[in-house]
Amino acid sequence: MTYIAKPRLHHPTLTKNKVGYTRRDYEGRISTLCAGCGHDSISAAIVQACWELDIEPHRVAKLSGIGCSSKTPDYFLGASHGFNTVHGRMPSVLTGANLANRSLLYLGVSGDGDSASIGLGQFAHAMRRGVRMAYIVENNGVYGLTKGQFSATADLGSKSKKGVVNHDSPVDLVGMALQLGATYVARSFSGDKEQLVPLIKGAMAHGGAAFIDVISPCVTFNNHGGSTKSYDYVRQHNEAVSRIDFITPGQEITASYAPGAVIAVTNHDGSILRLRKLASDYDPTDRLGAMDRMQREAAHGELLTGLLYIDPLATDLHTALNTAAAPLNTLASDTLCPGSATLAKINAALR
């Protein structure tokens, strides 16, 4: 695959943060996603959040699985550590990296297909173990790389671009994160940068398992049945010698609304997304209250956005396991292998 490199030279007057980096220094390669994809807006929000937090790029380890969403770490933090795992296995690989080197800031990026289907068990255990990381799911309800089948988060009764109705109940990753013990849980919309950037900043600074579900509309699968401009219609009425896909550019969907307000967002396929932003007097430290509020709003067909829950005294997996404070690759051999006497003492304690 051929990549188009961004210019390395920056304008000398670009504003720098406290550690001497411009916002451009937190970017990555040029995105190959569809024009108008909500995932690119999330990437931009991550770039902005890390720049505002004055994070040195080499202190971040970004990991992902498989899918449109899992491609996005290539588009931000180009100077950070990165690892693209297999489908659904990002949480376990991140857990291992975290245990080996706790000095890095861990950012896990996944999608609804990657985390809510094949990776559901991995997601669950990362949340319940309290792995310190910012876990972002770019949620569009479809498998974008395989032509728009329903994902496990697709709403009951929703229709695909071909008119197929989804008869399965959706997996609510936010509800699961709350039940499993995540200590920072939020939901946002890719087009609401004003809300999303602070949520990412909070997740990056949090001391435990932080999860953000970001609703991110898919621009590609809006060529609904009945349209004479749809790919399927053209293929059925065209004697072409080959089938070549062309994805028409779409406009990014944005939203701006006040705390406590509800807004109806029209997706590219004509469906309506109802977002309700948490009011300013909402108590985010009440886990049971957050779960109850989510269910009540969902019964009205609304998605609650904002910081749903936070434990200000959160601990992480290192605290539970009492691991070494230093990264494993900095420990001397006599510390890593203290000898047979120490091993005998450990074995005796386990009898």
BELJO-V871127 format. One record per run of one state. SS is the DSSP state (alpha for helix, beta for strand, coil for the rest). FROM is the first residue (numbers start at 0). TO is the last residue. Records with the same first field share a line. If there is no record, write none. Layout:
SS = FROM-TO ; FROM-TO
This chain:
coil = 0-14 ; 16-20 ; 27-36 ; 52-55 ; 64-66 ; 76-79 ; 84-88 ; 100-103 ; 118-118 ; 129-131 ; 139-140 ; 146-147 ; 150-157 ; 159-163 ; 165-171 ; 180-182 ; 189-191 ; 205-207 ; 215-229 ; 236-260 ; 266-270 ; 277-285 ; 299-301 ; 310-315 ; 321-326 ; 330-331 ; 336-338 ; 349-350
beta = 15-15 ; 21-21 ; 26-26 ; 59-63 ; 75-75 ; 80-83 ; 104-110 ; 132-138 ; 141-142 ; 148-149 ; 158-158 ; 164-164 ; 183-188 ; 208-214 ; 261-265 ; 271-276 ; 302-309
alpha = 22-25 ; 37-51 ; 56-58 ; 67-74 ; 89-99 ; 111-117 ; 119-128 ; 143-145 ; 172-179 ; 192-204 ; 230-235 ; 286-298 ; 316-320 ; 327-329 ; 332-335 ; 339-348
